[in-house]
Amino acid sequence: MPLLEVRGLEVKFPIRQYELTALRDVSFSLDKGQRLGIVGESGAGKSVAAFAILNLIGRPGYISKGEIIFEGANLAKMSPQQLRTIRGNRINMIFQDPMMTLNPVLTIGTQMIECLQTHQNLSKGKAREVAIEKLRQVQIPSPHERIDQYPHELSGGMRQRVVIAIALLTDPSVIIADEPTTALDVTIQAEIMELLVELCETSDVALMLITHDLGVVSQVTQRTIVMYAGRVVEEGPTRQIIENARHPYTHGLIDALPERTNPGMRLNQIPGVMPSLNAIPKGCSFHPRCEHQTELCRTELPGYVGQEGIRIACHWVASQEQQQ
């Protein structure tokens, strides 16, 4: 049984006289200790899917359909009081910008101790010991001194390490990392991702990594979900998707990587742009940008095809399989 299972998730945002559908029939699962990547362009629905798991969707958005099963319980049906026992405790989240996550007027120690005392029955002294140990675990030098500093006294990389330490404080089962290295220098990004993977492996924590960088996904995750316009278009083992992508959109993302282009040449790009939520095309939402589009693509939403843990939502792929 998966540790976390999302079934047919749909998220809507009411806007004046109609509703925008941000997620459509999103389903996936996450096993204990597994590392799952969710990739796609900006606006694909990656972050909305992550926020929906913890019911952090800003109003007026709401979950209109689906189930989010975590350790046998449906998070989508929980009250705010029930969710508090899960959010920040059993499932933790790492956001893009550590300065937006950390309170600038409180010391690192105050924030970590408050988190521990909220979710666990610990004395202030014991909570401080645990916090220092977690800072040491994320390789922050002189944790006894750093714990009494304010966020602005730390570098960007150090602040993100503190955020990771806070995410690990309660020994969670799942960590959701929403583009955790976006605000960092390139030289620091690799260190942070390597640290995150190492901590997940040693603590047997499941990781859900949200990113637009297929290069990071290929090095970090075991399974990958590719999203487009609020829907999963391809899912499977990361290595297989990187080496043998089948959906035209996934092909386009991989071909757009810098290493796929000769030095001095223009980067490859997918023609067109991601559709806005109020202008999702009929049929396959990717068809206006797809070189393989047919009349069927323009009129009918594709179902999923595939085998051996792989699924692809594409009429063109389905027709190829029928011909084999």
C-alpha positions as CSV (number, residue, x, y, z in Angstrom):
1,M,0.0,0.0,0.0
2,P,1.5,3.4,-1.0
3,L,2.3,5.9,1.8
4,L,0.6,8.7,-0.1
5,E,-2.0,8.2,-2.9
6,V,-3.7,10.9,-4.9
7,R,-6.8,9.8,-6.8
8,G,-8.6,11.8,-9.4
9,L,-7.7,15.2,-7.8
10,E,-9.4,18.2,-9.2
11,V,-8.9,21.8,-8.0
12,K,-11.1,24.8,-9.1
13,F,-10.9,28.5,-8.6
14,P,-14.2,30.4,-8.8
15,I,-13.8,33.6,-10.8
16,R,-16.8,35.9,-11.2
17,Q,-19.3,34.1,-13.4
18,Y,-17.4,30.8,-13.9
19,E,-14.7,28.5,-12.4
20,L,-11.2,27.9,-13.6
21,T,-10.0,24.3,-13.4
22,A,-6.4,24.3,-12.2
23,L,-6.0,20.5,-11.8
24,R,-7.9,17.8,-13.8
25,D,-8.0,14.1,-12.8
26,V,-4.5,14.1,-11.2
27,S,-3.5,10.7,-9.8
28,F,-0.2,9.4,-8.5
29,S,1.3,7.5,-5.6
30,L,4.3,7.8,-3.4
31,D,5.9,4.9,-1.5
32,K,7.9,5.1,1.7
33,G,11.4,6.4,1.1
34,Q,10.7,7.0,-2.6
35,R,11.8,10.1,-4.5
36,L,9.2,11.4,-7.0
37,G,9.7,14.3,-9.4
38,I,6.9,16.6,-10.8
39,V,8.0,18.6,-13.8
40,G,6.5,21.0,-16.3
41,E,6.6,24.6,-17.4
42,S,5.3,27.4,-15.2
43,G,1.5,27.1,-15.0
44,A,1.4,23.4,-15.4
45,G,-0.1,22.8,-12.0
46,K,2.9,21.4,-10.1
47,S,2.7,23.7,-7.1
48,V,-1.1,23.5,-7.0
49,A,-0.9,19.7,-6.7
50,A,1.6,20.0,-3.8
51,F,-0.4,22.7,-2.0
52,A,-3.6,20.6,-2.4
53,I,-2.1,17.7,-0.6
54,L,-1.8,19.8,2.6
55,N,-4.9,21.9,1.7
56,L,-2.8,25.1,1.4
57,I,-4.7,26.3,-1.6
58,G,-5.5,30.0,-1.2
59,R,-9.2,31.0,-1.3
60,P,-11.3,31.0,-3.3
61,G,-9.6,27.9,-4.6
62,Y,-10.9,24.5,-3.4
63,I,-10.6,20.7,-4.0
64,S,-13.7,19.9,-6.1
65,K,-13.1,16.2,-6.6
66,G,-10.7,13.4,-5.6
67,E,-9.0,11.8,-2.7
68,I,-5.7,12.3,-1.0
69,I,-5.0,9.2,1.0
70,F,-2.1,9.4,3.5
71,E,-1.5,6.5,5.9
72,G,-5.0,5.3,5.3
73,A,-6.8,8.6,6.0
74,N,-8.3,11.0,3.4
75,L,-6.6,14.4,3.8
76,A,-9.2,16.1,1.5
77,K,-11.9,15.4,4.0
78,M,-10.1,16.4,7.2
79,S,-11.0,19.4,9.3
80,P,-8.4,22.2,9.8
81,Q,-7.8,20.8,13.4
82,Q,-7.2,17.3,12.1
83,L,-4.9,18.6,9.4
84,R,-2.7,20.3,12.0
85,T,-1.6,16.9,13.2
86,I,-0.4,16.1,9.7
87,R,0.8,19.4,8.2
88,G,4.2,20.4,9.5
89,N,4.4,17.1,11.4
90,R,4.0,14.0,9.3
91,I,4.2,15.9,6.0
92,N,6.5,18.9,5.7
93,M,7.1,21.3,2.9
94,I,10.2,23.2,1.7
95,F,9.3,26.4,-0.3
96,Q,11.3,28.2,-3.0
97,D,12.5,31.2,-1.0
98,P,13.9,30.6,2.5
99,M,13.5,34.3,3.4
100,M,9.8,34.0,2.7
101,T,9.6,30.9,4.9
102,L,11.6,32.1,7.9
103,N,10.4,34.8,10.2
104,P,12.9,37.7,9.9
105,V,12.3,39.0,13.5
106,L,12.8,35.7,15.3
107,T,16.0,33.8,15.8
108,I,16.5,30.4,14.1
109,G,16.3,28.7,17.5
110,T,13.0,30.4,18.4
111,Q,11.4,29.2,15.2
112,M,12.7,25.7,15.5
113,I,11.8,25.3,19.2
114,E,8.3,26.7,18.5
115,C,7.8,24.1,15.8
116,L,8.9,21.2,18.0
117,Q,6.8,22.3,20.9
118,T,3.7,22.7,18.7
119,H,3.9,19.1,17.4
120,Q,5.7,17.3,20.2
121,N,5.5,17.3,24.0
122,L,9.1,18.6,24.6
123,S,10.6,20.9,27.1
124,K,12.3,24.0,25.8
125,G,15.7,22.6,26.7
126,K,15.1,19.3,25.0
127,A,13.7,21.1,22.0
128,R,16.8,23.2,21.7
129,E,19.0,20.1,21.8
130,V,17.0,18.5,19.0
131,A,17.2,21.7,17.0
132,I,21.0,21.9,17.3
133,E,21.3,18.3,16.3
134,K,19.2,18.9,13.2
135,L,21.3,21.9,12.3
136,R,24.4,19.7,12.6
137,Q,22.7,17.1,10.5
138,V,22.3,19.6,7.6
139,Q,26.0,20.5,7.9
140,I,25.6,23.9,9.3
141,P,28.9,24.8,11.0
142,S,28.9,25.9,14.7
143,P,25.2,25.0,15.2
144,H,25.4,26.2,18.9
145,E,26.1,29.7,17.6
146,R,23.9,29.7,14.5
147,I,20.8,28.7,16.4
148,D,20.8,32.1,18.2
149,Q,21.2,34.1,14.9
150,Y,18.5,35.8,12.8
151,P,17.8,34.7,9.2
152,H,19.4,37.8,7.7
153,E,22.7,36.9,9.3
154,L,23.0,33.8,7.2
155,S,23.7,33.3,3.5
156,G,21.1,32.1,1.1
157,G,22.5,28.5,1.2
158,M,22.6,28.5,5.0
159,R,19.0,29.7,5.2
160,Q,17.9,26.9,2.9
161,R,19.7,24.4,5.1
162,V,17.9,25.8,8.1
163,V,14.6,25.3,6.2
164,I,15.5,21.7,5.5
165,A,16.5,21.2,9.2
166,I,13.0,22.6,10.2
167,A,11.4,20.2,7.7
168,L,13.3,17.3,9.4
169,L,12.5,18.4,13.0
170,T,9.5,16.2,13.5
171,D,10.9,13.1,11.6
172,P,8.2,13.3,8.9
173,S,7.2,10.6,6.5
174,V,7.0,12.9,3.5
175,I,8.9,16.1,2.4
176,I,7.4,18.2,-0.4
177,A,10.1,20.4,-1.9
178,D,8.7,23.1,-4.2
179,E,11.7,24.2,-6.3
180,P,14.0,24.3,-3.2
181,T,17.0,25.7,-5.1
182,T,15.4,28.4,-7.3
183,A,16.6,31.3,-5.1
184,L,20.2,30.0,-4.8
185,D,23.4,30.4,-6.7
186,V,24.2,27.6,-9.2
187,T,27.2,26.5,-7.2
188,I,25.0,26.1,-4.1
189,Q,22.1,24.3,-5.8
190,A,23.9,21.0,-6.3
191,E,25.1,21.0,-2.7
192,I,21.5,21.5,-1.4
193,M,20.0,18.8,-3.6
194,E,22.8,16.3,-2.7
195,L,22.2,17.1,1.0
196,L,18.4,16.6,0.6
197,V,18.8,13.2,-1.1
198,E,21.3,12.1,1.5
199,L,19.0,13.0,4.4
200,C,16.0,11.3,2.8
201,E,18.0,8.1,2.2
202,T,19.4,8.0,5.7
203,S,16.0,8.8,7.4
204,D,13.9,6.8,4.9
205,V,11.8,9.9,4.1
206,A,9.8,10.1,0.9
207,L,10.5,13.1,-1.2
208,M,8.2,14.9,-3.7
209,L,10.4,17.3,-5.7
210,I,8.6,20.0,-7.8
211,T,10.8,21.6,-10.4
212,H,11.1,22.7,-14.0
213,D,14.6,21.3,-14.3
214,L,14.8,17.9,-15.9
215,G,18.5,17.8,-15.2
216,V,17.9,17.9,-11.4
217,V,15.1,15.3,-11.7
218,S,17.3,12.9,-13.6
219,Q,19.9,13.0,-10.8
220,V,17.6,13.0,-7.8
221,T,14.3,11.1,-8.4
222,Q,13.3,7.5,-9.0
223,R,9.9,8.3,-10.7
224,T,8.8,11.3,-12.6
225,I,5.4,12.9,-13.4
226,V,5.2,15.3,-16.3
227,M,2.3,17.8,-16.1
228,Y,0.8,20.1,-18.7
229,A,-2.1,22.5,-18.2
230,G,-3.2,20.9,-14.9
231,R,-3.1,17.3,-16.1
232,V,-0.5,14.4,-15.9
233,V,0.6,13.7,-19.5
234,E,3.4,11.2,-18.7
235,E,4.5,9.2,-15.7
236,G,7.1,6.5,-15.2
237,P,10.6,5.6,-13.9
238,T,12.8,8.7,-14.2
239,R,15.6,6.9,-16.2
240,Q,13.1,5.6,-18.7
241,I,11.4,8.9,-19.2
242,I,14.7,10.7,-19.7
243,E,16.1,8.1,-22.1
244,N,12.9,7.1,-23.9
245,A,10.3,9.9,-23.5
246,R,7.1,9.1,-25.5
247,H,4.8,12.1,-25.0
248,P,5.6,14.9,-27.5
249,Y,5.6,17.5,-24.6
250,T,8.2,15.4,-22.6
251,H,10.3,15.2,-25.8
252,G,10.2,19.0,-26.1
253,L,11.2,19.5,-22.5
254,I,14.2,17.2,-22.9
255,D,15.3,18.7,-26.2
256,A,15.2,22.1,-24.6
257,L,18.0,21.2,-22.2
258,P,21.2,23.1,-23.0
259,E,23.3,20.0,-23.4
260,R,21.0,18.9,-26.3
261,T,22.2,21.9,-28.4
262,N,25.6,22.4,-30.0
263,P,27.7,25.3,-28.6
264,G,26.9,28.6,-30.3
265,M,23.6,27.4,-31.6
266,R,20.1,28.6,-30.5
267,L,18.5,26.5,-27.8
268,N,15.7,24.2,-28.9
269,Q,12.2,25.3,-27.7
270,I,8.6,24.1,-27.8
271,P,6.7,26.5,-30.1
272,G,3.9,28.4,-28.5
273,V,3.1,28.9,-24.8
274,M,1.2,27.1,-22.0
275,P,-2.5,27.9,-22.3
276,S,-4.1,30.0,-19.5
277,L,-6.7,28.4,-17.3
278,N,-9.5,30.3,-19.0
279,A,-8.4,29.2,-22.4
280,I,-7.7,25.5,-22.2
281,P,-8.1,24.0,-25.7
282,K,-10.7,21.4,-26.4
283,G,-9.4,17.8,-26.7
284,C,-5.7,17.4,-25.9
285,S,-4.5,20.7,-24.3
286,F,-1.1,20.3,-25.9
287,H,-2.4,19.9,-29.5
288,P,-1.8,23.6,-30.6
289,R,1.9,23.1,-29.9
290,C,2.3,19.5,-31.1
291,E,3.7,18.5,-34.5
292,H,1.8,15.2,-34.4
293,Q,-1.7,16.6,-33.8
294,T,-4.7,15.2,-35.7
295,E,-8.4,15.9,-35.7
296,L,-8.9,13.5,-32.9
297,C,-6.4,15.5,-30.8
298,R,-8.4,18.6,-31.4
299,T,-11.7,17.2,-30.3
300,E,-11.2,14.4,-27.8
301,L,-9.3,14.3,-24.4
302,P,-6.8,11.4,-24.6
303,G,-7.0,8.6,-22.1
304,Y,-3.9,6.9,-20.6
305,V,-2.0,4.2,-22.4
306,G,1.2,2.3,-21.4
307,Q,2.4,-0.7,-19.4
308,E,4.9,-1.7,-16.7
309,G,4.4,1.3,-14.5
310,I,4.3,3.8,-17.4
311,R,1.3,5.9,-18.5
312,I,1.0,8.4,-21.3
313,A,-2.0,10.6,-22.2
314,C,-1.5,10.9,-26.0
315,H,-3.6,9.9,-29.1
316,W,-0.4,9.7,-31.2
317,V,1.3,7.3,-28.8
318,A,-1.9,5.2,-28.6
319,S,-2.1,4.9,-32.4
320,Q,1.6,3.9,-32.5
321,E,0.9,1.1,-29.9
322,Q,-2.1,-0.1,-32.0
323,Q,0.1,-0.4,-35.1
324,Q,2.8,-2.5,-33.3
